[in-house]
């Protein structure tokens, strides 16, 4: 198991790493709340864990070094009882304290007032509460409260076998079941000293890109809905449905459930299936490109997108924003660019020409990545695919880490095991990492623009409420 050190030198080691090429990728409490681990990731795909003992249930806070750790520390406090010295006030996150003053930021004065939205919404979405502090229609500050459907999947998985653990991770979120599952499989395989073969890498990459395509089509439809453009929403929603039907034809499930396993893959695609899949993907790409051109030349639609919901590059880095939202701000980071366990050889992340971090940039980023995914799949589906297994590559260890680029950003999974049983599971998704950026993006914009701003991120509630 990774060594647990005392408080001395812990913050210094993390600060030195962050000053170099390492980036914060998650924090969690472990060993019954007696230790805290910080996951760091480097551009070359390597990871490292810094661990510190939580003496008397207290560990040093690192939020001043990396504000992106704020949610992680708040969650560790609520679920594992760990206090963080220097994190003040340590507001509850998962624990829904009824006292508004405990979890919201106070806004004082005669003009500000509050608008409470949710947690139950008119749409078919998960529960989430948005408390806006406004003057007129101008948003001064937004407090977001999620975790209304928190299921305790990580705690429930403790004691399960590594194979059984996939059921907990895979069902954390329907929209990210492949990304979450592959991150978990990679963590387990690293702990078991296994390495995916070329065929296993290709199978998982195919599944990841199939998931990304329907997600990005759906996200484009959502932005259209956010401005009331029913024609655009309907057109891209129909393409999303076609992409899901292709998933079902290839794997037996529209959302690709049960397609990822530890140490192997049962996905098999013969010549006829490949031919049909490539033809349908080509047709989808042409239809999506046609619909995109109509959106690009719709002036009233385009006028709604620029200069609202801005998350600039500096803010994206400070908040730990990942995925399309970060790249739309010019932060050219994508886990696919350094994924030795997947078939992304030569992959280069793309960013829009106008990487200003607003709704328009996030909208255009989705399209850039969509075309990229179509191209990737065309090459990945060129040759038949059969069942595949992982191979022995290294000595076994008690801890493994997996990182995958989900449609919403970098997803990390840490698995601590004892034999073939899970001792601690930590799943930190791209949505979890980027929700604080939504609150940042809303500030100083108009309240009626928030639905559009929120849809331009299109983050998962379920991934967070795991």
ChimeraX attribute file (.defattr): number of C-alpha atoms within 10 A of each C-alpha:
attribute: neighborCount
match mode: 1-to-1
recipient: residues
	/A:1	10
	/A:2	13
	/A:3	10
	/A:4	17
	/A:5	15
	/A:6	14
	/A:7	16
	/A:8	10
	/A:9	11
	/A:10	19
	/A:11	16
	/A:12	13
	/A:13	12
	/A:14	22
	/A:15	16
	/A:16	11
	/A:17	16
	/A:18	17
	/A:19	11
	/A:20	10
	/A:21	12
	/A:22	20
	/A:23	19
	/A:24	20
	/A:25	26
	/A:26	26
	/A:27	26
	/A:28	26
	/A:29	27
	/A:30	21
	/A:31	13
	/A:32	14
	/A:33	22
	/A:34	19
	/A:35	22
	/A:36	25
	/A:37	20
	/A:38	20
	/A:39	21
	/A:40	20
	/A:41	21
	/A:42	18
	/A:43	14
	/A:44	13
	/A:45	17
	/A:46	15
	/A:47	18
	/A:48	15
	/A:49	20
	/A:50	18
	/A:51	22
	/A:52	23
	/A:53	23
	/A:54	23
	/A:55	15
	/A:56	10
	/A:57	16
	/A:58	19
	/A:59	24
	/A:60	20
	/A:61	18
	/A:62	23
	/A:63	17
	/A:64	12
	/A:65	15
	/A:66	18
	/A:67	14
	/A:68	25
	/A:69	24
	/A:70	20
	/A:71	22
	/A:72	20
	/A:73	27
	/A:74	24
	/A:75	22
	/A:76	22
	/A:77	24
	/A:78	18
	/A:79	17
	/A:80	18
	/A:81	16
	/A:82	26
	/A:83	22
	/A:84	21
	/A:85	12
	/A:86	13
	/A:87	16
	/A:88	9
	/A:89	11
	/A:90	19
	/A:91	21
	/A:92	20
	/A:93	22
	/A:94	21
	/A:95	17
	/A:96	15
	/A:97	12
	/A:98	8
	/A:99	8
	/A:100	10
	/A:101	10
	/A:102	14
	/A:103	19
	/A:104	18
	/A:105	14
	/A:106	10
	/A:107	14
	/A:108	9
	/A:109	6
	/A:110	7
	/A:111	9
	/A:112	15
	/A:113	15
	/A:114	15
	/A:115	12
	/A:116	12
	/A:117	13
	/A:118	13
	/A:119	15
	/A:120	13
	/A:121	12
	/A:122	6
	/A:123	6
	/A:124	7
	/A:125	12
	/A:126	17
	/A:127	17
	/A:128	19
	/A:129	17
	/A:130	16
	/A:131	18
	/A:132	25
	/A:133	25
	/A:134	22
	/A:135	16
	/A:136	12
	/A:137	13
	/A:138	18
	/A:139	23
	/A:140	20
	/A:141	21
	/A:142	23
	/A:143	17
	/A:144	17
	/A:145	20
	/A:146	20
	/A:147	20
	/A:148	19
	/A:149	15
	/A:150	16
	/A:151	13
	/A:152	13
	/A:153	19
	/A:154	18
	/A:155	15
	/A:156	13
	/A:157	21
	/A:158	17
	/A:159	16
	/A:160	16
	/A:161	16
	/A:162	26
	/A:163	15
	/A:164	15
	/A:165	26
	/A:166	24
	/A:167	18
	/A:168	20
	/A:169	28
	/A:170	24
	/A:171	20
	/A:172	24
	/A:173	21
	/A:174	16
	/A:175	24
	/A:176	29
	/A:177	25
	/A:178	31
	/A:179	33
	/A:180	33
	/A:181	31
	/A:182	32
	/A:183	27
	/A:184	33
	/A:185	29
	/A:186	28
	/A:187	25
	/A:188	31
	/A:189	29
	/A:190	23
	/A:191	22
	/A:192	23
	/A:193	17
	/A:194	21
	/A:195	20
	/A:196	26
	/A:197	18
	/A:198	14
	/A:199	19
	/A:200	25
	/A:201	22
	/A:202	20
	/A:203	27
	/A:204	25
	/A:205	23
	/A:206	22
	/A:207	21
	/A:208	26
	/A:209	22
	/A:210	22
	/A:211	25
	/A:212	25
	/A:213	28
	/A:214	26
	/A:215	23
	/A:216	25
	/A:217	24
	/A:218	22
	/A:219	25
	/A:220	27
	/A:221	24
	/A:222	25
	/A:223	27
	/A:224	25
	/A:225	18
	/A:226	20
	/A:227	19
	/A:228	13
	/A:229	16
	/A:230	12
	/A:231	14
	/A:232	22
	/A:233	21
	/A:234	15
	/A:235	17
	/A:236	24
	/A:237	20
	/A:238	15
	/A:239	22
	/A:240	23
	/A:241	15
	/A:242	17
	/A:243	24
	/A:244	21
	/A:245	17
	/A:246	20
	/A:247	21
	/A:248	15
	/A:249	14
	/A:250	19
	/A:251	19
	/A:252	14
	/A:253	15
	/A:254	19
	/A:255	22
	/A:256	23
	/A:257	20
	/A:258	17
	/A:259	20
	/A:260	26
	/A:261	23
	/A:262	22
	/A:263	21
	/A:264	21
	/A:265	20
	/A:266	17
	/A:267	18
	/A:268	14
	/A:269	19
	/A:270	12
	/A:271	13
	/A:272	9
	/A:273	15
	/A:274	19
	/A:275	16
	/A:276	14
	/A:277	20
	/A:278	18
	/A:279	13
	/A:280	15
	/A:281	21
	/A:282	15
	/A:283	13
	/A:284	19
	/A:285	19
	/A:286	12
	/A:287	14
	/A:288	21
	/A:289	15
	/A:290	12
	/A:291	16
	/A:292	17
	/A:293	10
	/A:294	12
	/A:295	17
	/A:296	12
	/A:297	10
	/A:298	11
	/A:299	10
	/A:300	11
	/A:301	16
	/A:302	13
	/A:303	10
	/A:304	15
	/A:305	21
	/A:306	16
	/A:307	14
	/A:308	21
	/A:309	29
	/A:310	27
	/A:311	26
	/A:312	19
	/A:313	21
	/A:314	13
	/A:315	17
	/A:316	25
	/A:317	19
	/A:318	14
	/A:319	22
	/A:320	23
	/A:321	29
	/A:322	31
	/A:323	25
	/A:324	33
	/A:325	30
	/A:326	31
	/A:327	26
	/A:328	32
	/A:329	27
	/A:330	22
	/A:331	23
	/A:332	17
	/A:333	21
	/A:334	24
	/A:335	23
	/A:336	23
	/A:337	18
	/A:338	20
	/A:339	19
	/A:340	15
	/A:341	22
	/A:342	23
	/A:343	20
	/A:344	18
	/A:345	11
	/A:346	9
	/A:347	15
	/A:348	14
	/A:349	16
	/A:350	18
	/A:351	23
	/A:352	21
	/A:353	11
	/A:354	14
	/A:355	20
	/A:356	20
	/A:357	30
	/A:358	23
	/A:359	27
	/A:360	25
	/A:361	26
	/A:362	32
	/A:363	25
	/A:364	21
	/A:365	26
	/A:366	26
	/A:367	20
	/A:368	17
	/A:369	20
	/A:370	22
	/A:371	14
	/A:372	17
	/A:373	20
	/A:374	20
	/A:375	14
	/A:376	17
	/A:377	20
	/A:378	16
	/A:379	11
	/A:380	20
	/A:381	20
	/A:382	12
	/A:383	12
	/A:384	14
	/A:385	19
	/A:386	14
	/A:387	13
	/A:388	20
	/A:389	18
	/A:390	19
	/A:391	14
	/A:392	14
	/A:393	13
	/A:394	13
	/A:395	10
	/A:396	15
	/A:397	18
	/A:398	18
	/A:399	22
	/A:400	23
	/A:401	24
	/A:402	26
	/A:403	30
	/A:404	29
	/A:405	25
	/A:406	31
	/A:407	27
	/A:408	28
	/A:409	26
	/A:410	27
	/A:411	30
	/A:412	27
	/A:413	27
	/A:414	27
	/A:415	26
	/A:416	25
	/A:417	24
	/A:418	15
	/A:419	13
	/A:420	14
	/A:421	18
	/A:422	24
	/A:423	23
	/A:424	22
	/A:425	25
	/A:426	21
	/A:427	26
	/A:428	24
	/A:429	30
	/A:430	30
	/A:431	26
	/A:432	25
	/A:433	26
	/A:434	25
	/A:435	24
	/A:436	20
	/A:437	23
	/A:438	25
	/A:439	20
	/A:440	18
	/A:441	24
	/A:442	25
	/A:443	21
	/A:444	17
	/A:445	20
	/A:446	17
	/A:447	20
	/A:448	11
	/A:449	19
	/A:450	21
	/A:451	15
	/A:452	22
	/A:453	26
	/A:454	20
	/A:455	22
	/A:456	27
	/A:457	25
	/A:458	22
	/A:459	22
	/A:460	21
	/A:461	21
	/A:462	24
	/A:463	25
	/A:464	23
	/A:465	21
	/A:466	21
